[in-house]
Amino acid sequence: MSKEKNLTFSPVIEEENRRLDKFLSSKLGFSRSKVQKLINNGNVKINQKIVEIPHHKVKINEPIEVQLSTISPSNLEAENIPLEVIYEDEYLIVINKQPGLIVHPTGDKKTGTLVNALLNHCGEEILKIGGNERGGLVHRLDKDTSGVMVIAKTEKMHIEIARQFKQREIEKTYIALAWGIIKENGGEINTPIGRSVGDRRKMSIFSAKARESTTLFKAQERFQDFTLLELKPKTGRTHQIRVHLASIGHPIIGDAVYGGIKRISSSSLSNIKDKIKRQFLHAHKIKFYHSELKKSVEFSALLPEDMKFVLAWAKENAK
């Protein structure tokens, strides 16, 4: 069943004379190509008249109405999947995602996802936020990456958080266990990333369409065979941290896709390899501006048990 929802924006003086597609892209958190489709399809009105010109220059206080068509999904069901809620208000919810949980339903995976859990926790209204079956999601974590995630509970908040991600105003901090001893106390990996030519499911620094990618890192502690790292991605490419660390010869422990699982049998971790069932990457903190509370907020998620176990084991064996 299709439903229509209308959003209205009025440019302020700093936004006057911006292209319509760029203006709406920043407000909606959509790509310019998606916004241009909305414009070309007659879904955008200015002063109640349809405008089909993406390069139209917006004017101050000129009401711009966008009509979004959403489909209410009938094949997603609420599931009582445990959620560790770090913070929640009427506008958003922040969780500590457990490893092994797929974030978003796919064509052949409609159960056991974070969206199913959110549907159970927040009610069916969450499915309307951000578009069809999105469930308020503004960003994602890989299935086997744990840690902090923020989910919007209103369309206004979804648009605002998406804008902050797009403008790189959100600060994310990750913790990872990387193979090898990284001698530098800190540094920057600044290598473009794109889809792998040989395998479209993977990302690579050797890509025909690589995009700017930057990750900052600090060495927190060094062990016999690996280094505990704090990482801050300045861009948000798919698999960015995993690809960047692999590219400098220090893949994440347990990462089966980017070479982080091969060394276990010949390392000090061979005795506890049964405890390493995924890439040891954890989204530790997120900091952003809460537009409704009108203040910056920061949330953190404790390390999961598998990573804590390996760290405790390594420290004990270093004595």
Secondary structure, DSSP 8 states (H G I E B T S, - for coil): -EEEEEEEE---GGGTT-BHHHHHHHHH---HHHHHHHHHTT-EEETTEE---TT-B--TT--EEEEEEEE--SS--------EEEEE-SSEEEEEE-TT-B-S-BTTB-SSBHHHHHHHHH-GGGGGTTSTTTTTB-S---TT-EEEEEEESSHHHHHHHHHHHHTT--EEEEEEEEES---SSEEEEE--BEE-SS-TTSEESS-TT-B--EEEEEEEEE-SSEEEEEEEESS--TTHHHHHHHHTT--BTT-TTTT-STTGGGSGGGGGGGG--S--EEEEEEEEEETTTTEEEEEE----HHHHHHHHHHHHHT-
